[in-house]
Amino acid sequence: MGRVIAQEKTMVNKDNANISKKDEKALSLDLSKVEFEKSGKVAELVKKDIDEEMNSRKKKAKIFLGINLALFLLSVILLAGLYYFINRPHDNPLLKLKTTDKETSLNVAEANKNLVERKIDGVMVPIGEDNNFLLAVMIDNHADARPHAGIAKANLVFEAEVEGGMTRIMGVFSSGENIKEIGPVRSARPYFVDWARELSALYAHVGGSPDALVKIQRDKVLDINEFFNGKYFWRDTVKKAPHNVYTSSENLEKYLSDKSADRNRIIPWLFKDDAKESERATSSVVRVTYKLAQDKIEWKYERTSNYYLRYVDGAEYRDKSGEAVLAKNLVIMEASAMELDDKLRLEMDTIGTGKAQICMEGKCALGSWGKNSPAERTRFFYDNGQEVGFDRGMTWIQVVRPGIVYSSE
């Protein structure tokens, strides 16, 4: 009995031992399973973290790539724009420095292709208008005759004394300019006849001194005298005679047409383009003081426009239309003169040589004038013998006798 019990205990213990081993094995398996599951979750978390990190890096890489691509495209655009800018001749300042003079010359040449110098004043005009018939009109300069009509449109002017110390003006106009009123027209004087003759101009006047009328006939000067050709003139009803006779470019051209006058023949002076503004004087004043107070003349230079503005007896001078009287060139021409008769009419030297002062661009230089024969053109020279080249535009010649005070500053 005891042995049986002992055997049974032994068997139970074995069974318990076997059960314990199974439990341990099962427990071990369970623990392994737990650990595996934990490891899987950890791995999953790690993988998730890695994926998120990779996605984050990919996004950053895309952003970085996008920024670099944008910068690259911007650089390409900027370089293309810079290349275009550099290769545009009219927009490239550096290229302009090298080509401005050449381009200007080409542009001027292109613009002037169909233009030529007008012989009387050098102004560029269309071909065929460079040698239009010249109209030389004797203009009254008495105080009661002012303001003058049309004088601001003259291409050339001679101003000189007549009897009594007064001055008279000969305005020279190129035909075809449509000047509606010129005057007042006054009588001829012999030295003005000489200056009209050298221009082959139509000389318009109202009578004249005996010497002047003889010279016109003897030298066969083309003229129009109001005494015998009244239909080409009119008398102003407001002004008193003899300061009230007027004409027009249209009337004088009609006379030329009626006379079938040939084209005038003129030997031109030398002309040049204006100096650059930086090369001109900043300001200057030229003064000519004739004997009468009414004939105190000043010319004030204006640098920007490159013109001299005329002043008479201290006041800015404008013609009848209100237009300022401006000159591009001034010449003070000294000429000897003597009184001819009891009316104090003058004989003035127009042939030979004499002193002159030439003013343009605000600067004056000493020189001389010369003329060898009545029909020859009066020409002007610097002291070194070089002939004067005038700026294109109106020239006003102030003729003075010895003793007439003039100055420039």
C-alpha positions in Angstrom: 0.0 0.0 0.0 2.7 2.4 0.9 4.6 1.5 -2.2 1.6 2.2 -4.2 1.1 5.6 -2.6 4.8 6.4 -3.1 4.6 5.5 -6.8 1.5 7.6 -7.2 3.3 10.6 -5.6 6.2 10.0 -7.8 3.9 10.0 -10.8 2.1 13.1 -9.6 5.4 14.9 -9.1 6.5 13.9 -12.6 3.2 15.1 -14.0 3.6 18.3 -12.1 7.1 18.6 -13.3 5.9 18.0 -16.9 3.1 20.6 -16.4 5.6 23.1 -15.0 7.8 22.6 -18.0 4.9 23.0 -20.4 3.9 26.1 -18.5 7.3 27.5 -18.7 7.5 26.8 -22.3 4.1 28.3 -22.9 5.0 31.3 -20.8 8.2 31.6 -22.7 6.3 31.5 -26.0 3.9 34.1 -24.7 6.8 36.3 -23.6 8.5 35.9 -26.9 5.3 36.7 -28.6 4.9 39.8 -26.5 8.5 40.8 -27.2 8.0 40.2 -30.9 4.8 42.2 -30.9 6.6 45.0 -29.0 9.5 44.8 -31.4 7.1 45.0 -34.3 5.5 48.1 -32.9 8.8 49.7 -32.3 9.9 48.9 -35.8 6.7 50.3 -37.1 7.2 53.5 -35.1 10.8 53.7 -36.3 9.7 53.1 -39.9 7.1 55.8 -39.5 9.6 58.2 -38.1 12.0 57.3 -40.9 9.2 57.9 -43.5 8.3 61.2 -42.0 11.9 62.3 -42.0 12.3 61.2 -45.6 9.2 63.0 -46.6 10.4 66.1 -44.8 13.7 65.9 -46.5 12.0 65.4 -49.9 9.9 68.5 -49.3 12.9 70.5 -48.3 14.7 69.2 -51.4 11.8 70.2 -53.6 11.7 73.6 -52.1 15.4 74.0 -52.4 15.3 72.8 -56.0 12.4 75.2 -56.7 14.2 78.1 -55.3 17.4 77.3 -57.2 15.4 76.8 -60.4 13.6 80.2 -59.9 17.0 81.9 -59.3 18.4 80.2 -62.4 15.5 81.4 -64.5 15.7 84.9 -63.0 19.5 84.9 -63.8 18.8 83.8 -67.4 16.2 86.6 -67.8 18.5 89.2 -66.3 21.4 88.1 -68.5 19.2 88.1 -71.6 17.9 91.6 -70.7 21.4 92.8 -70.1 22.6 91.4 -73.4 19.7 93.0 -75.2 20.4 96.3 -73.4 24.1 96.3 -74.3 23.4 95.4 -77.9 20.9 98.3 -78.4 23.0 101.2 -79.9 20.5 103.9 -79.1 20.1 102.8 -75.5 23.7 102.0 -74.6 25.4 105.0 -73.0 28.9 103.6 -73.5 28.2 103.0 -77.1 26.7 106.5 -77.4 29.9 108.0 -76.3 31.6 106.4 -79.3 28.9 106.9 -81.9 27.1 110.2 -81.0 29.2 112.4 -83.3 28.9 109.9 -86.1 25.2 109.4 -85.6 24.6 113.1 -85.4 26.5 113.7 -88.6 24.5 111.0 -90.3 21.2 112.3 -89.0 22.1 115.9 -90.0 23.3 114.6 -93.4 20.0 112.7 -93.8 17.9 115.7 -92.7 19.9 118.1 -95.0 20.0 115.7 -97.9 17.5 117.9 -99.8 18.6 121.2 -98.2 21.3 123.7 -99.4 22.7 126.9 -98.0 20.7 130.0 -98.9 23.2 132.4 -100.4 22.1 135.5 -98.5 22.3 134.2 -95.0 23.5 130.5 -95.0 20.3 129.2 -93.6 19.5 125.7 -94.9 16.6 125.7 -97.3 15.0 123.3 -99.9 16.9 123.0 -103.2 15.6 125.8 -105.5 15.1 128.3 -102.7 18.7 129.1 -102.1 19.0 131.9 -104.7 15.6 133.6 -104.6 15.5 137.1 -105.9 16.6 139.6 -103.1 14.5 142.6 -102.2 16.5 145.5 -100.8 14.1 148.1 -99.2 15.1 151.5 -97.9 13.5 151.9 -94.5 13.0 155.1 -92.6 14.6 155.2 -89.2 13.3 158.5 -87.9 11.7 158.2 -84.5 8.3 159.0 -86.0 8.7 156.1 -88.4 9.1 153.5 -85.7 8.2 150.7 -85.1 9.3 149.3 -88.4 7.2 146.8 -90.3 8.9 143.5 -91.4 12.4 144.3 -90.3 12.5 141.3 -87.9 12.2 139.1 -91.0 15.2 140.6 -92.9 18.0 138.3 -93.8 20.6 141.1 -94.0 20.6 144.7 -92.8 22.8 147.7 -93.5 22.4 150.7 -91.1 24.2 153.9 -91.9 23.9 157.6 -91.3 22.2 160.0 -93.7 22.0 163.8 -93.4 21.6 165.4 -90.0 23.1 162.5 -88.1 20.0 160.3 -88.5 20.4 156.8 -89.6 18.6 154.9 -92.3 18.2 151.1 -92.8 18.3 148.9 -95.8 16.6 145.6 -95.1 17.4 142.8 -97.5 14.7 140.1 -97.8 14.7 136.8 -99.7 11.6 136.6 -102.0 9.1 133.9 -101.3 8.9 134.7 -97.6 5.4 136.3 -97.7 6.1 139.5 -95.6 2.8 141.3 -95.6 4.2 144.8 -94.7 7.6 146.3 -95.0 8.4 149.9 -94.2 8.1 152.8 -93.9 9.9 153.1 -97.2 12.1 156.2 -97.7 14.4 157.7 -100.3 17.6 156.4 -101.8 21.2 157.3 -100.9 24.2 156.5 -103.2 26.1 154.2 -100.7 23.0 152.1 -100.1 22.6 151.8 -103.9 26.2 150.3 -104.0 25.3 147.7 -101.3 22.1 146.8 -103.2 24.0 146.5 -106.5 26.5 144.0 -105.1 23.6 141.8 -104.1 21.9 142.0 -107.5 18.8 142.9 -105.5 15.7 144.8 -106.5 16.2 148.2 -104.8 12.9 149.7 -103.5 12.7 153.3 -102.5 10.7 156.5 -102.6 12.6 159.0 -104.6 16.2 159.7 -103.6 19.1 162.2 -103.5 20.3 163.4 -106.9 23.5 161.4 -106.6 21.6 158.3 -105.8 19.2 158.6 -108.7 22.0 159.2 -111.1 23.9 156.2 -109.8 20.8 154.0 -110.2 20.5 155.0 -113.9 24.2 155.0 -114.6 24.9 151.6 -113.0 21.7 150.1 -114.3 20.6 149.0 -110.9 17.3 147.2 -110.9 15.0 149.4 -108.8 11.4 150.3 -108.1 10.7 153.9 -107.3 7.3 154.6 -105.6 7.1 157.9 -107.5 6.5 156.0 -110.7 5.2 152.7 -109.4 2.6 153.7 -106.8 0.4 150.6 -107.4 3.1 148.4 -105.7 3.0 150.6 -102.5 0.4 152.1 -100.2 0.3 154.9 -97.7 -0.8 154.4 -94.1 -3.6 156.8 -93.1 -2.6 156.9 -89.5 1.1 158.0 -89.9 2.0 161.3 -91.4 4.1 161.7 -94.5 6.9 161.1 -95.3 6.8 158.2 -92.7 3.8 156.4 -94.1 4.8 154.5 -97.3 4.7 150.7 -97.2 5.0 147.8 -99.5 5.0 144.0 -99.2 7.1 141.1 -100.5 4.1 140.0 -102.6 3.9 143.5 -104.3 7.7 143.5 -105.0 7.6 140.0 -106.4 4.7 141.0 -108.6 6.8 143.9 -109.9 9.7 141.4 -110.6 7.3 139.2 -112.5 5.9 142.1 -114.5 9.4 143.1 -115.4 10.4 139.5 -116.2 13.5 140.0 -114.1 16.2 137.4 -114.2 17.3 135.5 -111.1 19.7 137.6 -109.0 23.4 136.7 -109.0 25.2 136.9 -105.7 28.5 135.7 -104.4 27.8 134.3 -101.0 29.8 134.8 -97.8 31.2 131.9 -95.9 28.8 130.4 -93.3 29.2 127.8 -90.5 27.1 126.0 -87.9 26.7 127.6 -84.5 29.3 126.8 -81.9 28.3 124.6 -79.0 26.7 126.5 -76.1 29.6 125.7 -73.9 31.9 127.4 -76.3 29.9 130.6 -76.5 30.3 133.7 -74.3 28.0 133.8 -71.3 26.9 137.3 -72.1 28.0 140.5 -73.9 26.7 143.9 -75.0 27.6 145.7 -78.2 27.0 149.5 -78.2 26.9 151.9 -81.1 26.2 155.5 -80.3 25.3 157.6 -83.4 25.0 161.4 -83.1 21.3 161.6 -82.3 20.0 160.4 -79.0 17.3 158.4 -80.9 20.0 156.3 -82.4 21.7 154.9 -79.4 21.9 151.2 -80.2 22.6 148.3 -78.0 22.8 144.6 -78.9 22.5 142.3 -75.9 23.7 138.7 -76.4 21.7 135.7 -75.1 23.8 132.6 -74.9 21.2 129.8 -75.1 19.5 131.1 -78.3 22.8 132.5 -79.7 21.1 135.7 -80.7 21.7 139.4 -80.1 18.6 141.3 -79.1 18.4 144.9 -80.4 17.7 147.8 -78.0 17.1 151.4 -79.1 17.6 154.3 -76.7 17.5 151.8 -73.7 14.4 149.9 -74.7 14.0 146.5 -76.2 13.2 147.0 -79.9 10.3 145.1 -81.5 8.8 145.6 -85.0 5.3 146.6 -85.7 4.0 143.0 -85.3 5.6 142.8 -81.8 8.4 140.5 -83.0 11.8 141.0 -81.4 14.5 142.2 -83.7 17.3 139.6 -83.4 20.6 139.1 -85.2 22.9 136.2 -85.3 26.0 138.2 -86.4 26.9 141.8 -85.9 29.5 143.8 -87.9 30.6 147.3 -87.1 32.1 148.6 -90.4 34.1 151.9 -90.4 33.7 153.9 -93.5 34.9 157.4 -94.2 32.3 160.0 -95.3 32.0 163.6 -96.2 29.1 166.1 -96.6 28.2 166.9 -100.2 25.9 169.9 -100.0 24.1 172.4 -97.8 21.5 169.7 -97.0 24.3 167.8 -95.3 23.9 164.8 -97.6 26.8 162.3 -97.4 29.2 160.6 -99.7 30.5 157.4 -98.1 33.3 155.2 -99.1 32.1 151.7 -100.1 35.1 150.7 -102.2 38.5 150.0 -100.7 39.2 148.7 -97.2 38.5 149.8 -93.7 38.4 148.6 -90.1 35.7 146.3 -88.8 34.7 144.6 -85.7 33.0 141.2 -86.1 30.7 139.9 -83.3 29.1 136.5 -83.0 28.4 133.9 -80.3 29.0 136.7 -77.7 32.5 137.4 -78.8 33.9 140.3 -80.8 37.1 140.3 -82.9 39.0 143.0 -84.8 39.1 142.7 -88.5 38.6 144.6 -91.7 36.3 144.9 -94.8 37.3 145.1 -98.4 35.7 145.7 -101.8 37.6 146.3 -105.0 34.8 147.4 -107.4 31.2 148.7 -107.2 29.7 145.3 -108.3 31.9 143.2 -106.1 30.6 141.9 -102.8 31.8 143.5 -99.6 33.8 140.9 -97.6 35.0 140.7 -94.1 38.3 139.4 -92.7 40.0 138.8 -89.4 43.3 140.5 -88.6 45.1 137.3 -89.6 43.7 137.7 -93.1 41.2 134.8 -92.8 37.8 135.5 -94.2 35.0 135.5 -91.7 32.6 132.6 -91.6 29.3 133.8 -90.2 26.8 131.8 -88.2 23.7 131.0 -90.3 21.1 133.7 -89.9 20.6 137.4 -90.0 23.6 139.7 -90.1 23.2 143.4 -89.1 25.9 145.7 -90.3 26.3 148.9 -88.4 28.2 151.3 -90.6 29.9 154.1 -88.7 32.0 157.1 -89.6 35.2 157.9 -87.8 34.2 159.5 -84.5 31.2 157.4 -83.9 31.6 155.7 -80.6 31.1 151.9 -80.4 32.2 149.3 -77.9 31.7 145.7 -76.8 32.0 144.1 -73.4 
